[in-house]
Amino acid sequence: MRDDGNAKVSIAPCGQQLCATNLWIRDTSKGEEPGDKLVMTLKAASRGTLAGKAYDPKRNQTYSMTLKVTNGGLTTRGCIAAGLICKDVRWTPAK
């Protein structure tokens, strides 16, 4: 579950990448819908951290991304504009 309570995703392998697929979206007003995917090409950067790129096919947008395993979940950081605009999102396991 995303920290704002608006999304539930499944993170699973898809080919040689990881895909985060929206399973449920509470508020679709920002264009997010169930079934939307984020395709992540990540490699180990340090202990508990993966880094690389994430591609959003719906928006045709590529982000630089880090995924960090934290106590009880994950934190992702996606950036555009050469890292000038970034957003951190905390994820916890759905119950």
C-alpha positions in Angstrom: 0.0 0.0 0.0 1.2 3.5 -0.8 1.7 5.8 2.2 -1.2 8.1 1.1 -3.6 5.1 1.1 -4.5 5.8 -2.5 -2.9 2.8 -4.2 -2.3 -0.9 -3.8 0.3 -2.4 -6.1 1.9 -5.7 -6.9 5.7 -5.7 -7.4 6.8 -8.7 -9.3 9.3 -9.8 -12.0 8.3 -9.1 -15.6 11.0 -10.4 -17.9 14.4 -9.2 -16.7 12.8 -6.1 -15.0 10.5 -5.6 -12.0 7.0 -4.3 -12.6 4.8 -2.4 -10.2 1.2 -2.9 -11.3 -1.7 -1.0 -9.8 -4.2 -3.4 -8.3 -6.4 -0.8 -6.8 -6.7 3.0 -6.9 -8.9 5.0 -4.6 -8.8 8.3 -6.5 -8.4 8.1 -10.2 -8.7 11.9 -10.8 -4.9 12.2 -11.4 -5.1 9.6 -14.2 -3.9 6.5 -12.3 -6.0 3.4 -13.0 -5.9 -0.3 -12.0 -3.6 -2.2 -14.4 -1.2 0.7 -15.0 2.4 -0.5 -14.8 5.8 1.0 -14.0 8.6 -1.1 -15.5 11.8 -0.8 -13.4 15.3 -1.7 -14.5 17.2 -1.7 -11.2 20.5 -3.0 -10.0 22.0 -3.4 -6.5 23.5 0.0 -5.5 24.3 -0.8 -1.9 22.9 -3.1 0.8 19.1 -3.0 0.7 19.1 -0.4 -2.1 18.4 -0.9 -5.8 18.9 2.0 -8.3 18.3 2.5 -12.0 15.4 3.6 -14.2 11.6 3.3 -14.2 9.5 3.6 -17.3 5.8 4.6 -17.2 4.4 3.4 -20.6 1.1 5.2 -20.0 2.8 8.6 -19.7 5.8 7.7 -21.9 8.0 9.0 -19.1 11.3 7.6 -17.8 12.4 8.4 -14.2 15.6 7.8 -12.4 14.7 5.6 -9.4 15.9 4.2 -6.2 14.1 1.5 -4.2 15.2 1.1 -0.6 14.1 -1.8 1.7 13.2 -0.3 5.1 11.8 -1.7 8.3 8.3 -2.9 7.4 8.3 -1.8 3.8 9.9 0.0 0.9 10.8 3.6 0.1 11.0 4.6 -3.6 12.4 7.8 -4.9 11.6 8.8 -8.5 13.2 11.8 -10.2 12.9 13.7 -13.5 14.6 16.7 -15.0 18.1 15.4 -14.2 17.2 14.9 -10.6 15.8 18.4 -10.0 12.2 17.2 -9.4 11.9 14.1 -7.1 9.3 12.4 -5.1 9.7 9.9 -2.2 6.9 7.4 -1.6 6.7 4.9 1.4 5.2 1.5 0.7 4.0 -1.0 3.3 2.7 -4.5 2.9 -1.0 -4.8 2.4 -3.0 -6.8 4.9 
